[in-house]
């Protein structure tokens, strides 16, 4: 499933960096912390690699 917004894509990238040990888990907050805990590295990679072109900055929760 691709990211639906730029902010979702960036949060996935931060969580992915933590999964790979490139960033400390303690530095995670908000959506990136939730993604780190609930998603696999493969799922995070898919979200983080989504193209940003044409994506809104944020998507409202519905």
Secondary structure, 3 states (H helix, E strand, C coil): CCCCEHHHHHHHHHHHHHHCCCCCHHHCCHHHHHHHHHCCHHHHHHHHCCCCCCCECCCCCC
